[in-house]
Amino acid sequence: MNRTFRAFASLCALTLLQACRFGDVWPFGSASSSTPFPVQQAVSAVQATGLAQTLSASGTVTQGTASVKFTGEVTYTVSKAVPATFEGAPALMVAGTLDGRYTVDGQSLEVGGTTFTYLNGGHAMVGESAALRYCVAQSPGVIPTAVMAGQSGTLAAYECYTNNRRSTRAGSRTDSWFASAGPGSGALKFRIVSVSSDDAGETIATGSTTYVVKGDGSLRVVGIESTTSLNGITTRLAAK
């Protein structure tokens, strides 16, 4: 892996962590059940108290016919919601950070990025901001209250810009959710999937975060996947 490839790979990884929410765009199971799980309650609890988890990670960085593997770990941290403003209106702000520590071609690499999610008074998502990315929800994104395995839906659609002045468009993003049974009879897998497109409608990044929600309203992260392309380099990451 030459120096140019390594530098672009670092940039691609940084963009991956900051510009899109989290890779795989496919649902992970469709087994249905009649037991509802309090997903909204679980998410609200995390927003009220925060969350920190470390996952093992692996992936590939590809440029043309050259490809290298990397391994390491990511720490996913969600801050407690704090008062803020978004688009001139009162809001709550939650910071989500991914800090990655990887080994790539024998070299150590640390990459981190933070996304700020803005909520309205009802804890519905109204926007997000990150490095060179400012996204406004077309309508508030509401986490479903009671979710059963086999259900799915659209969470929110965002129009994105390079900054909060909205002077330059930067594509769009759509967030969807999918639910499946397990692990165990007292838990539900809940996955949020994001697809980011450029202004021409071409997909530039996909990402997903999978949570396990229990009947008591507790939540933990069990998987993060991402795929992004930048300057001819494609980075794929899977953490669990």
C-alpha positions, 0 to 999 in steps of 0.5 A: 500500500503506497503512501498516496493510497494510505493517505486517501484511505485515511481520508475515506475512513474519516469521511465514512465516520463523519459524513454518513450515519453508520454499511449494509443496506439489506434487511437482516431478517423478516421473522414476524412475532406478536410481541411488541418491544418499547424501542422509542422508550429504549432510545429515549433512555439512551438520549437521557443518560448516554451510552458507550460501547466498544466493538471489534472491527474489520474491513477492507480499503480498495483502490482499483485492483489493489485491496488491503484489509484492516482490523481493530476496534471502534468505540461508539459513544452517545452523549446525553441530550443537551439544550440547543437550537436548530434552524432557529428553533429550540431543540435538544442535541445528542452527539454520537462519536465513533473512534476507530483504532485500526491496523492497516498494512502494518501501520496504526491508524486512529480515525474519529468523527462526531455527528450531532443529532437534533431533536424537537420537544417530542424527541423526534429527529429534525436534523443532523450536522457533521464535518462538511455535512448539514442535513435537515429532515423533511419531516420529523423522524419519529422512532416507533413506540412499540415494534414487533419482529418483521416490521419495517418503515421509513424513519426520516428523509433529509436534504443535506448541505455543506453548512448551515447556511444551506448555500451549497447542496450536498445530496440527501439521505434516507433512514429506514428501520427493520426489526427481527426476532432475537437473540432470545425470546425476550429481545428484538433486533432493531436496525437503522439503515442509512443511504446517502446520495450525491446531488445527482442521485448516486449512492455515495455511502450506506450505513447501518447500526443494529441494536438489541432492545429488551422488553424492559426498555434496555438497549445495546449496540451489537453491530455497525456496518459502513460502505463509502466511496471517495476519490476512487477509494472504497472503504468497507467496515464491519464492527460487532 
